[in-house]
Amino acid sequence: LPIAAASLPPTRHCSMRRPFSATCLAMCMRRLLFCTLFAICALALRRPPALAQVQHTPHDHAPPPISLGKIQSVPCTHKPPVVPVPVEDLAPFLEKIPQMLEDLRTRIMHAPAAAAIVVQGGRVVFFNSSGLARQPSAEHPHGVPFTPQTIVRIASNTKQFTSLAAYKLRDEGHLSMDDPVAKWLPGFSVRRSPAVVRASRRPIVLRALAMHTSGLQREFPPYTTPPSGSNTTVEEAVLAALAATPHGQFAPQFTTTAYSNMGLALLGRSLEKAASQALGESILYEEYVESRLLQPMRMYSSGFNYSDEVRARMAVGVDPDSGKPFPLPTEEDGFEFGSPAGQMFSTCEDMASYMIHALEYTLDANHAGEESGPRVQGKVVDGSTFAELQQSGTIAGHSNGFTGIGSGTFEWAHLNSADSPHGHWAFTKSGCLNGYRSDTLMVPDL
């Protein structure tokens, strides 16, 4: 449904600017599709991330990235800081987005709707959509247009907010990212293969969950929901099923990168316990994220409670294979145990607000004391924390070149093209769930 691009204003000490690369922006746009597309691209000023450790194990993505064509991916090379592309220089590219969205929606993805939103310098500078959020019906004879306020499921982009919440609690002294998972979820245990036992006996820690390096399987094993009136909770049923699964941990933590929805769900439920302890009262993960992150960032149409009001504003996702619409989610869907891994909903408008906050925080951390451009008010985390979340934790080989996963579940790649010989770092996160695809993308150099 949406895409967005953002860039920060020039800073005083920057004396160089790389020529504008329309090809690079176009290739970024070609990544951002879906059946009901939602993508947020942000262009910000940042130096290339430091590489903490190198991995060459292909990791699991959800969903798989869209091909970038004949664009060459190259390892990181040192580059001096550059001044981001002025918005007027983006105009020739922005003018092409409507046709690109139409082509992607009708010719490639066969989607009912696609949309793009672009933010730069602390404000939205572009929005466009193609197709309809809801097809014509008796209630809406002409269909429902897709607007910046249309609600969609952002699927795995939820993970960004799960990691952000965990690091916020870390900054406030309520947990450590090196805490064992079992400290917060006492019923957590996992069967390890003999090879894993021989290699390491360390308990799995929260940091490994956030970085997809825990060695846990991708999904939870099947479990039985406790019957009504049972003394067994859903959490206890889930953890019991996990403990009974052979080879639940297939590799020692931090030795391989493997995308895990289960890992992020466990992270979210762990921070739920830490937040409840800090507040002195019980609070759900979903309630914590909404009250401590979404509301302060003015994401008023985002959350987890699929109420009747929310459902009335939602775009309808469509199965790309059958063309049939998926049922809209229920209130229960937003509060299931795995919710921290992908059950949040949002809008183009709200995700643009999130990216503006993220970029402004990062700018403050990288250029402390400098005055350049607008500043967001009421920060929810320290600026350096957003920068930390974008740093690479691991690098993994990929068919297109090199990709990595950072401390905050961002995936990143170093992209090169004919008119940009030095290439560009792209920080991305994708999600796909029941007829919805969402993408966020930041290209710091631009």
DRENDO-1510 file (C-alpha; in Angstrom, 1 decimal, always signed):
<recs>
REC; n; res; u; v; w
REC; 1; LEU; +0.0; +0.0; +0.0 .
REC; 2; PRO; +2.6; +2.7; +0.7 .
REC; 3; ILE; +6.2; +3.6; -0.1 .
REC; 4; ALA; +8.1; +6.5; +1.3 .
REC; 5; ALA; +11.4; +8.3; +0.8 .
REC; 6; ALA; +13.0; +10.7; +3.1 .
REC; 7; SER; +16.2; +12.8; +3.2 .
REC; 8; LEU; +17.6; +15.0; +5.9 .
REC; 9; PRO; +18.8; +18.6; +5.3 .
REC; 10; PRO; +22.5; +19.3; +4.7 .
REC; 11; THR; +24.7; +19.6; +7.7 .
REC; 12; ARG; +27.4; +22.3; +8.1 .
REC; 13; HIS; +30.5; +20.2; +7.9 .
REC; 14; CYS; +29.5; +18.3; +4.8 .
REC; 15; SER; +31.4; +19.7; +1.8 .
REC; 16; MET; +30.7; +17.1; -0.8 .
REC; 17; ARG; +27.6; +15.9; -2.6 .
REC; 18; ARG; +27.4; +12.8; -4.9 .
REC; 19; PRO; +25.5; +13.4; -8.2 .
REC; 20; PHE; +21.9; +12.4; -8.0 .
REC; 21; SER; +21.3; +8.8; -9.0 .
REC; 22; ALA; +17.8; +8.4; -10.5 .
REC; 23; THR; +18.7; +4.8; -11.5 .
REC; 24; CYS; +19.5; +3.9; -7.9 .
REC; 25; LEU; +16.2; +5.4; -6.7 .
REC; 26; ALA; +14.4; +3.6; -9.4 .
REC; 27; MET; +15.9; +0.3; -8.4 .
REC; 28; CYS; +14.9; +0.9; -4.8 .
REC; 29; MET; +11.4; +1.5; -5.9 .
REC; 30; ARG; +11.3; -1.7; -7.9 .
REC; 31; ARG; +11.8; -3.6; -4.6 .
REC; 32; LEU; +8.7; -2.2; -3.0 .
REC; 33; LEU; +5.7; -4.1; -4.2 .
REC; 34; PHE; +3.0; -6.4; -3.3 .
REC; 35; CYS; -0.7; -7.3; -3.6 .
REC; 36; THR; -1.8; -4.4; -1.6 .
REC; 37; LEU; +1.6; -2.6; -1.5 .
REC; 38; PHE; +2.8; -0.6; +1.6 .
REC; 39; ALA; +6.3; +0.7; +1.5 .
REC; 40; ILE; +8.1; +3.5; +3.3 .
REC; 41; CYS; +11.5; +4.5; +1.9 .
REC; 42; ALA; +13.6; +7.1; +3.7 .
REC; 43; LEU; +16.6; +8.8; +2.4 .
REC; 44; ALA; +18.8; +10.1; +5.2 .
REC; 45; LEU; +22.4; +11.2; +5.8 .
REC; 46; ARG; +24.4; +8.5; +7.5 .
REC; 47; ARG; +27.8; +7.0; +7.2 .
REC; 48; PRO; +28.0; +3.3; +6.2 .
REC; 49; PRO; +27.4; +1.0; +9.1 .
REC; 50; ALA; +30.2; -0.8; +10.9 .
REC; 51; LEU; +30.4; -4.5; +10.3 .
REC; 52; ALA; +30.4; -6.3; +13.7 .
REC; 53; GLN; +30.8; -9.9; +12.5 .
REC; 54; VAL; +30.8; -11.6; +9.1 .
REC; 55; GLN; +28.4; -14.5; +8.3 .
REC; 56; HIS; +28.1; -16.4; +5.0 .
REC; 57; THR; +25.1; -18.4; +5.8 .
REC; 58; PRO; +22.1; -17.6; +3.6 .
REC; 59; HIS; +19.3; -16.4; +5.8 .
REC; 60; ASP; +15.6; -16.7; +5.5 .
REC; 61; HIS; +13.6; -13.6; +4.4 .
REC; 62; ALA; +9.9; -13.0; +4.6 .
REC; 63; PRO; +8.9; -12.2; +2.0 .
REC; 64; PRO; +11.8; -12.8; -0.5 .
REC; 65; PRO; +13.2; -9.6; -2.0 .
REC; 66; ILE; +12.1; -8.5; -5.5 .
REC; 67; SER; +14.8; -8.7; -8.0 .
REC; 68; LEU; +16.9; -5.6; -8.6 .
REC; 69; GLY; +17.7; -6.6; -12.1 .
REC; 70; LYS; +21.3; -6.2; -13.3 .
REC; 71; ILE; +22.4; -4.0; -10.4 .
REC; 72; GLN; +25.6; -5.1; -8.8 .
REC; 73; SER; +25.9; -5.5; -5.1 .
REC; 74; VAL; +29.3; -4.8; -3.6 .
REC; 75; PRO; +30.9; -5.0; -0.1 .
REC; 76; CYS; +31.2; -1.9; +2.0 .
REC; 77; THR; +33.7; +0.7; +0.9 .
REC; 78; HIS; +34.7; +3.8; +2.9 .
REC; 79; LYS; +33.2; +7.0; +1.6 .
REC; 80; PRO; +33.3; +10.6; +2.9 .
REC; 81; PRO; +30.0; +12.1; +4.2 .
REC; 82; VAL; +27.8; +13.6; +1.5 .
REC; 83; VAL; +25.0; +16.1; +1.5 .
REC; 84; PRO; +21.6; +14.5; +0.8 .
REC; 85; VAL; +19.9; +15.2; -2.5 .
REC; 86; PRO; +17.8; +18.4; -2.4 .
REC; 87; VAL; +14.1; +17.8; -2.9 .
REC; 88; GLU; +14.1; +19.8; -6.1 .
REC; 89; ASP; +16.6; +17.3; -7.5 .
REC; 90; LEU; +14.2; +14.5; -6.7 .
REC; 91; ALA; +11.4; +16.0; -8.7 .
REC; 92; PRO; +12.3; +14.2; -12.0 .
REC; 93; PHE; +12.2; +10.9; -10.1 .
REC; 94; LEU; +9.0; +11.7; -8.1 .
REC; 95; GLU; +7.2; +12.4; -11.4 .
REC; 96; LYS; +7.9; +8.8; -12.5 .
REC; 97; ILE; +6.5; +7.2; -9.4 .
REC; 98; PRO; +2.8; +7.2; -10.4 .
REC; 99; GLN; +3.5; +5.3; -13.6 .
REC; 100; MET; +5.9; +3.0; -11.8 .
REC; 101; LEU; +3.2; +2.1; -9.3 .
REC; 102; GLU; +0.6; +1.5; -12.0 .
REC; 103; ASP; +3.0; -0.8; -13.9 .
REC; 104; LEU; +4.0; -2.7; -10.8 .
REC; 105; ARG; +0.4; -3.1; -9.7 .
REC; 106; THR; -1.1; -4.1; -13.0 .
REC; 107; ARG; +1.7; -5.8; -14.9 .
REC; 108; ILE; +3.9; -7.4; -12.2 .
REC; 109; MET; +2.1; -7.9; -8.9 .
REC; 110; HIS; -1.5; -7.9; -10.2 .
REC; 111; ALA; -2.4; -6.1; -7.0 .
REC; 112; PRO; -5.7; -4.2; -6.3 .
REC; 113; ALA; -3.7; -1.2; -4.9 .
REC; 114; ALA; -0.2; +0.2; -4.5 .
REC; 115; ALA; +0.9; +3.5; -2.9 .
REC; 116; ALA; +4.0; +5.5; -2.2 .
REC; 117; ILE; +4.7; +8.2; +0.4 .
REC; 118; VAL; +7.9; +10.2; +0.5 .
REC; 119; VAL; +9.3; +12.2; +3.4 .
REC; 120; GLN; +12.2; +14.6; +3.4 .
REC; 121; GLY; +13.4; +17.2; +5.9 .
REC; 122; GLY; +10.8; +16.3; +8.5 .
REC; 123; ARG; +7.8; +16.5; +6.2 .
REC; 124; VAL; +5.9; +14.5; +3.6 .
REC; 125; VAL; +6.8; +15.7; +0.1 .
REC; 126; PHE; +5.0; +13.2; -2.0 .
REC; 127; PHE; +2.1; +10.7; -1.9 .
REC; 128; ASN; +0.5; +8.7; -4.7 .
REC; 129; SER; -1.6; +5.6; -5.0 .
REC; 130; SER; -2.8; +3.3; -7.8 .
REC; 131; GLY; -5.9; +1.2; -7.7 .
REC; 132; LEU; -8.5; +0.9; -5.0 .
REC; 133; ALA; -8.4; +0.0; -1.4 .
REC; 134; ARG; -11.8; -1.6; -1.8 .
REC; 135; GLN; -13.4; -2.7; -5.0 .
REC; 136; PRO; -16.9; -1.5; -6.1 .
REC; 137; SER; -19.8; -2.9; -4.0 .
REC; 138; ALA; -23.3; -2.1; -3.2 .
REC; 139; GLU; -22.1; +0.0; -0.3 .
REC; 140; HIS; -19.4; +1.7; -2.4 .
REC; 141; PRO; -20.5; +1.7; -6.1 .
REC; 142; HIS; -17.2; +3.4; -7.2 .
REC; 143; GLY; -15.0; +1.6; -4.8 .
REC; 144; VAL; -12.8; +3.1; -2.0 .
REC; 145; PRO; -9.7; +5.1; -3.0 .
REC; 146; PHE; -6.4; +4.4; -1.3 .
REC; 147; THR; -5.4; +7.5; +0.8 .
REC; 148; PRO; -2.6; +8.3; +3.3 .
REC; 149; GLN; -5.1; +7.4; +6.0 .
REC; 150; THR; -6.0; +3.9; +4.6 .
REC; 151; ILE; -5.2; +1.2; +7.2 .
REC; 152; VAL; -3.2; -1.9; +6.2 .
REC; 153; ARG; -1.5; -4.8; +8.0 .
REC; 154; ILE; +2.2; -4.0; +8.1 .
REC; 155; ALA; +3.1; -7.7; +8.9 .
REC; 156; SER; +6.8; -8.1; +9.7 .
REC; 157; ASN; +7.4; -4.4; +9.8 .
REC; 158; THR; +5.9; -4.8; +13.3 .
REC; 159; LYS; +9.3; -6.2; +14.3 .
REC; 160; GLN; +10.9; -2.7; +14.1 .
REC; 161; PHE; +8.6; -1.6; +16.9 .
REC; 162; THR; +9.3; -4.7; +18.9 .
REC; 163; SER; +13.0; -4.1; +18.8 .
REC; 164; LEU; +12.6; -0.4; +19.4 .
REC; 165; ALA; +10.5; -1.2; +22.6 .
REC; 166; ALA; +13.1; -3.6; +23.8 .
REC; 167; TYR; +16.0; -1.1; +23.4 .
REC; 168; LYS; +13.8; +1.7; +25.0 .
REC; 169; LEU; +13.4; -0.5; +28.1 .
REC; 170; ARG; +17.2; -1.2; +28.0 .
REC; 171; ASP; +17.9; +2.5; +27.9 .
REC; 172; GLU; +15.7; +3.0; +30.9 .
REC; 173; GLY; +17.5; +0.3; +32.9 .
REC; 174; HIS; +14.6; -2.1; +33.0 .
REC; 175; LEU; +16.3; -4.9; +31.1 .
REC; 176; SER; +19.6; -5.9; +29.5 .
REC; 177; MET; +19.7; -7.1; +25.9 .
REC; 178; ASP; +22.1; -9.8; +27.3 .
REC; 179; ASP; +19.4; -11.1; +29.7 .
REC; 180; PRO; +18.6; -14.8; +29.2 .
REC; 181; VAL; +15.1; -15.2; +27.7 .
REC; 182; ALA; +14.3; -17.5; +30.7 .
REC; 183; LYS; +14.8; -14.5; +33.1 .
REC; 184; TRP; +11.6; -13.0; +31.7 .
REC; 185; LEU; +9.9; -16.1; +30.5 .
REC; 186; PRO; +10.7; -18.7; +33.2 .
REC; 187; GLY; +8.9; -21.4; +31.3 .
REC; 188; PHE; +11.1; -21.0; +28.3 .
REC; 189; SER; +13.4; -23.9; +27.4 .
REC; 190; VAL; +14.4; -25.4; +24.1 .
REC; 191; ARG; +15.8; -28.8; +23.0 .
REC; 192; ARG; +19.2; -28.5; +21.4 .
REC; 193; SER; +20.8; -30.8; +19.0 .
REC; 194; PRO; +23.9; -32.7; +20.3 .
REC; 195; ALA; +26.1; -30.5; +18.1 .
REC; 196; VAL; +24.7; -27.3; +19.6 .
REC; 197; VAL; +25.2; -28.7; +23.1 .
REC; 198; ARG; +28.8; -29.5; +22.4 .
REC; 199; ALA; +29.4; -26.1; +20.9 .
REC; 200; SER; +27.8; -23.9; +23.5 .
REC; 201; ARG; +25.8; -24.1; +26.7 .
REC; 202; ARG; +25.0; -20.4; +27.0 .
REC; 203; PRO; +21.3; -19.6; +27.4 .
REC; 204; ILE; +19.7; -17.8; +24.5 .
REC; 205; VAL; +19.7; -14.0; +25.2 .
REC; 206; LEU; +17.4; -11.2; +24.1 .
REC; 207; ARG; +20.0; -9.7; +21.7 .
REC; 208; ALA; +20.1; -12.9; +19.7 .
REC; 209; LEU; +16.3; -12.8; +19.3 .
REC; 210; ALA; +16.4; -9.2; +18.0 .
REC; 211; MET; +19.2; -10.0; +15.5 .
REC; 212; HIS; +17.8; -13.3; +14.2 .
REC; 213; THR; +20.9; -15.1; +15.4 .
REC; 214; SER; +19.3; -17.2; +18.2 .
REC; 215; GLY; +19.5; -20.5; +16.2 .
REC; 216; LEU; +15.7; -21.0; +16.8 .
REC; 217; GLN; +13.4; -22.3; +14.2 .
REC; 218; ARG; +11.5; -19.8; +12.0 .
REC; 219; GLU; +8.0; -20.6; +13.3 .
REC; 220; PHE; +6.4; -21.9; +16.5 .
REC; 221; PRO; +5.6; -25.6; +16.7 .
REC; 222; PRO; +1.8; -26.4; +16.6 .
REC; 223; TYR; +0.2; -25.9; +20.0 .
REC; 224; THR; -3.3; -26.3; +21.4 .
REC; 225; THR; -5.1; -23.3; +22.7 .
REC; 226; PRO; -6.2; -23.9; +26.2 .
REC; 227; PRO; -10.0; -24.5; +26.5 .
REC; 228; SER; -12.1; -21.8; +28.1 .
REC; 229; GLY; -11.9; -22.0; +31.9 .
REC; 230; SER; -8.6; -23.9; +31.8 .
REC; 231; ASN; -5.9; -22.8; +34.3 .
REC; 232; THR; -3.3; -23.1; +31.5 .
REC; 233; THR; -2.5; -19.8; +29.7 .
REC; 234; VAL; -1.7; -19.4; +26.0 .
REC; 235; GLU; +1.8; -18.5; +26.9 .
REC; 236; GLU; +2.2; -21.7; +28.9 .
REC; 237; ALA; +0.8; -23.8; +26.0 .
REC; 238; VAL; +3.2; -22.2; +23.5 .
REC; 239; LEU; +6.3; -22.6; +25.7 .
REC; 240; ALA; +5.3; -26.2; +26.5 .
REC; 241; ALA; +5.0; -27.0; +22.8 .
REC; 242; LEU; +8.4; -25.4; +22.1 .
REC; 243; ALA; +10.1; -27.3; +24.9 .
REC; 244; ALA; +8.8; -30.6; +23.5 .
REC; 245; THR; +10.0; -29.9; +20.0 .
REC; 246; PRO; +13.2; -31.8; +18.9 .
REC; 247; HIS; +16.1; -29.7; +17.8 .
REC; 248; GLY; +14.2; -26.5; +18.6 .
REC; 249; GLN; +17.6; -24.7; +18.5 .
REC; 250; PHE; +19.5; -25.9; +15.5 .
REC; 251; ALA; +22.6; -23.8; +15.9 .
REC; 252; PRO; +24.4; -22.0; +18.7 .
REC; 253; GLN; +23.3; -18.4; +19.1 .
REC; 254; PHE; +25.3; -15.7; +17.2 .
REC; 255; THR; +26.8; -18.4; +14.8 .
REC; 256; THR; +24.3; -18.1; +12.0 .
REC; 257; THR; +21.6; -15.8; +10.8 .
REC; 258; ALA; +18.2; -17.3; +10.3 .
REC; 259; TYR; +15.0; -15.3; +10.2 .
REC; 260; SER; +12.7; -16.2; +13.0 .
REC; 261; ASN; +9.2; -15.0; +13.7 .
REC; 262; MET; +9.3; -17.1; +16.8 .
REC; 263; GLY; +12.3; -15.3; +18.1 .
REC; 264; LEU; +10.7; -11.8; +17.7 .
REC; 265; ALA; +7.5; -13.1; +19.4 .
REC; 266; LEU; +9.6; -14.3; +22.4 .
REC; 267; LEU; +11.4; -10.9; +22.5 .
REC; 268; GLY; +8.1; -9.1; +22.5 .
REC; 269; ARG; +6.6; -11.3; +25.3 .
REC; 270; SER; +9.8; -10.9; +27.3 .
REC; 271; LEU; +9.8; -7.1; +27.2 .
REC; 272; GLU; +6.1; -7.3; +28.2 .
REC; 273; LYS; +7.2; -8.9; +31.5 .
REC; 274; ALA; +10.0; -6.3; +31.9 .
REC; 275; ALA; +7.6; -3.4; +31.3 .
REC; 276; SER; +5.1; -4.8; +33.7 .
REC; 277; GLN; +7.8; -5.1; +36.4 .
REC; 278; ALA; +9.0; -1.5; +35.7 .
REC; 279; LEU; +5.5; -0.1; +35.9 .
REC; 280; GLY; +4.4; -2.1; +38.9 .
REC; 281; GLU; +1.3; -3.3; +37.1 .
REC; 282; SER; +0.5; -5.8; +34.3 .
REC; 283; ILE; +0.7; -4.4; +30.8 .
REC; 284; LEU; +0.5; -6.3; +27.5 .
REC; 285; TYR; +3.2; -5.9; +24.8 .
REC; 286; GLU; +0.5; -4.4; +22.5 .
REC; 287; GLU; -0.5; -1.8; +25.1 .
REC; 288; TYR; +3.1; -0.9; +25.8 .
REC; 289; VAL; +4.0; -0.3; +22.2 .
REC; 290; GLU; +0.8; +1.7; +21.6 .
REC; 291; SER; +1.2; +4.0; +24.6 .
REC; 292; ARG; +5.0; +4.3; +24.8 .
REC; 293; LEU; +5.9; +4.4; +21.1 .
REC; 294; LEU; +3.0; +4.9; +18.7 .
REC; 295; GLN; +1.2; +7.7; +20.5 .
REC; 296; PRO; +4.3; +9.8; +21.2 .
REC; 297; MET; +5.3; +9.4; +17.5 .
REC; 298; ARG; +1.8; +10.6; +16.5 .
REC; 299; MET; +0.9; +7.3; +15.0 .
REC; 300; TYR; -2.7; +7.7; +16.0 .
REC; 301; SER; -4.1; +5.3; +13.4 .
REC; 302; SER; -1.7; +2.4; +14.2 .
REC; 303; GLY; -1.9; -0.4; +16.7 .
REC; 304; PHE; -3.1; -4.0; +17.3 .
REC; 305; ASN; -6.8; -3.7; +18.1 .
REC; 306; TYR; -8.7; -4.6; +15.0 .
REC; 307; SER; -11.9; -2.9; +16.1 .
REC; 308; ASP; -14.9; -2.3; +13.9 .
REC; 309; GLU; -13.7; +1.2; +13.3 .
REC; 310; VAL; -10.3; +0.0; +12.2 .
REC; 311; ARG; -11.7; -2.7; +10.0 .
REC; 312; ALA; -14.0; -0.1; +8.3 .
REC; 313; ARG; -10.9; +1.9; +7.2 .
REC; 314; MET; -8.8; -1.1; +6.1 .
REC; 315; ALA; -7.8; -1.9; +2.5 .
REC; 316; VAL; -8.9; -5.4; +1.6 .
REC; 317; GLY; -5.9; -7.8; +1.0 .
REC; 318; VAL; -6.2; -10.2; -2.0 .
REC; 319; ASP; -4.7; -13.6; -2.5 .
REC; 320; PRO; -2.3; -13.1; -5.5 .
REC; 321; ASP; -2.8; -16.7; -6.7 .
REC; 322; SER; -6.6; -17.0; -6.6 .
REC; 323; GLY; -7.5; -13.3; -6.8 .
REC; 324; LYS; -9.9; -13.8; -3.9 .
REC; 325; PRO; -10.0; -11.3; -1.0 .
REC; 326; PHE; -8.8; -12.4; +2.4 .
REC; 327; PRO; -11.1; -12.0; +5.3 .
REC; 328; LEU; -10.4; -8.9; +7.4 .
REC; 329; PRO; -8.6; -9.7; +10.7 .
REC; 330; THR; -10.5; -10.0; +13.9 .
REC; 331; GLU; -9.8; -8.4; +17.3 .
REC; 332; GLU; -8.2; -11.7; +18.5 .
REC; 333; ASP; -5.7; -11.6; +15.6 .
REC; 334; GLY; -4.0; -8.5; +17.0 .
REC; 335; PHE; -3.4; -10.0; +20.4 .
REC; 336; GLU; -2.2; -13.5; +19.7 .
REC; 337; PHE; +1.1; -14.7; +21.3 .
REC; 338; GLY; +3.0; -14.1; +18.0 .
REC; 339; SER; +1.7; -10.6; +17.7 .
REC; 340; PRO; +5.1; -8.9; +18.3 .
REC; 341; ALA; +6.4; -10.6; +15.1 .
REC; 342; GLY; +3.8; -9.2; +12.7 .
REC; 343; GLN; +0.3; -8.3; +13.7 .
REC; 344; MET; +0.4; -4.5; +13.8 .
REC; 345; PHE; -1.6; -2.2; +11.4 .
REC; 346; SER; -0.8; +1.3; +10.3 .
REC; 347; THR; -1.2; +3.8; +7.5 .
REC; 348; CYS; +1.1; +5.6; +5.0 .
REC; 349; GLU; +0.6; +8.8; +7.1 .
REC; 350; ASP; +1.6; +7.1; +10.3 .
REC; 351; MET; +4.6; +5.3; +8.9 .
REC; 352; ALA; +5.8; +8.5; +7.4 .
REC; 353; SER; +5.6; +10.0; +10.9 .
REC; 354; TYR; +7.7; +7.1; +12.2 .
REC; 355; MET; +10.4; +7.5; +9.5 .
REC; 356; ILE; +10.5; +11.3; +10.2 .
REC; 357; HIS; +11.2; +10.5; +13.9 .
REC; 358; ALA; +13.8; +7.9; +13.1 .
REC; 359; LEU; +15.7; +10.1; +10.7 .
REC; 360; GLU; +15.6; +13.1; +13.0 .
REC; 361; TYR; +16.8; +11.0; +16.0 .
REC; 362; THR; +19.7; +9.6; +13.9 .
REC; 363; LEU; +20.7; +13.0; +12.7 .
REC; 364; ASP; +20.9; +14.4; +16.2 .
REC; 365; ALA; +23.0; +11.4; +17.3 .
REC; 366; ASN; +25.4; +11.8; +14.3 .
REC; 367; HIS; +25.7; +15.6; +14.3 .
REC; 368; ALA; +25.2; +16.7; +17.9 .
REC; 369; GLY; +25.3; +20.4; +18.4 .
REC; 370; GLU; +24.6; +21.3; +14.8 .
REC; 371; GLU; +21.5; +23.2; +13.7 .
REC; 372; SER; +20.0; +21.9; +10.5 .
REC; 373; GLY; +16.3; +21.4; +9.7 .
REC; 374; PRO; +13.3; +20.7; +11.8 .
REC; 375; ARG; +13.3; +18.7; +15.0 .
REC; 376; VAL; +10.7; +16.3; +16.3 .
REC; 377; GLN; +9.4; +16.9; +19.8 .
REC; 378; GLY; +8.9; +14.4; +22.6 .
REC; 379; LYS; +11.5; +11.8; +21.7 .
REC; 380; VAL; +10.7; +8.3; +22.7 .
REC; 381; VAL; +14.3; +7.0; +22.7 .
REC; 382; ASP; +17.8; +8.4; +22.6 .
REC; 383; GLY; +19.0; +9.4; +19.2 .
REC; 384; SER; +22.0; +7.1; +19.4 .
REC; 385; THR; +19.6; +4.2; +20.0 .
REC; 386; PHE; +18.0; +4.6; +16.6 .
REC; 387; ALA; +21.5; +4.7; +15.1 .
REC; 388; GLU; +22.3; +1.6; +17.0 .
REC; 389; LEU; +19.3; -0.2; +15.6 .
REC; 390; GLN; +20.5; +0.5; +12.1 .
REC; 391; GLN; +24.0; -0.8; +12.7 .
REC; 392; SER; +24.8; -4.2; +11.1 .
REC; 393; GLY; +25.0; -7.1; +13.5 .
REC; 394; THR; +25.6; -9.8; +10.9 .
REC; 395; ILE; +26.4; -10.0; +7.2 .
REC; 396; ALA; +25.0; -12.9; +5.2 .
REC; 397; GLY; +25.7; -14.0; +1.6 .
REC; 398; HIS; +22.8; -13.6; -0.8 .
REC; 399; SER; +22.2; -14.4; -4.4 .
REC; 400; ASN; +22.2; -10.6; -5.2 .
REC; 401; GLY; +25.3; -9.9; -3.2 .
REC; 402; PHE; +25.6; -9.0; +0.5 .
REC; 403; THR; +22.8; -8.4; +2.9 .
REC; 404; GLY; +22.7; -8.1; +6.7 .
REC; 405; ILE; +20.5; -7.8; +9.7 .
REC; 406; GLY; +21.0; -5.1; +12.3 .
REC; 407; SER; +20.3; -4.9; +16.0 .
REC; 408; GLY; +16.8; -3.7; +15.3 .
REC; 409; THR; +15.8; -6.2; +12.6 .
REC; 410; PHE; +16.6; -3.8; +9.7 .
REC; 411; GLU; +18.0; -5.6; +6.7 .
REC; 412; TRP; +20.5; -3.8; +4.7 .
REC; 413; ALA; +22.5; -4.1; +1.5 .
REC; 414; HIS; +25.1; -2.1; -0.4 .
REC; 415; LEU; +23.9; -1.4; -3.9 .
REC; 416; ASN; +25.8; -0.2; -6.9 .
REC; 417; SER; +24.7; +1.0; -10.3 .
REC; 418; ALA; +26.3; +2.4; -13.5 .
REC; 419; ASP; +25.7; +6.0; -12.6 .
REC; 420; SER; +26.6; +5.6; -8.9 .
REC; 421; PRO; +30.0; +3.9; -8.9 .
REC; 422; HIS; +30.3; +4.2; -5.1 .
REC; 423; GLY; +27.0; +2.6; -4.4 .
REC; 424; HIS; +24.4; +3.3; -1.7 .
REC; 425; TRP; +23.5; +1.7; +1.6 .
REC; 426; ALA; +19.9; +0.7; +1.8 .
REC; 427; PHE; +18.2; -0.1; +5.1 .
REC; 428; THR; +15.0; -2.0; +4.6 .
REC; 429; LYS; +12.4; -4.1; +6.2 .
REC; 430; SER; +9.6; -6.1; +4.4 .
REC; 431; GLY; +6.5; -7.8; +5.6 .
REC; 432; CYS; +3.9; -10.0; +3.9 .
REC; 433; LEU; +0.7; -11.4; +5.5 .
REC; 434; ASN; -2.7; -12.5; +4.1 .
REC; 435; GLY; -2.8; -10.2; +1.1 .
REC; 436; TYR; -0.7; -7.3; +2.4 .
REC; 437; ARG; +2.9; -6.5; +1.7 .
REC; 438; SER; +4.7; -3.6; +3.4 .
REC; 439; ASP; +8.2; -2.2; +2.9 .
REC; 440; THR; +10.2; +0.5; +4.6 .
REC; 441; LEU; +13.4; +1.7; +3.0 .
REC; 442; MET; +16.1; +4.2; +4.0 .
REC; 443; VAL; +18.9; +5.2; +1.6 .
REC; 444; PRO; +21.1; +7.3; +3.9 .
REC; 445; ASP; +23.5; +8.6; +1.1 .
REC; 446; LEU; +20.6; +10.2; -0.8 .
</recs>
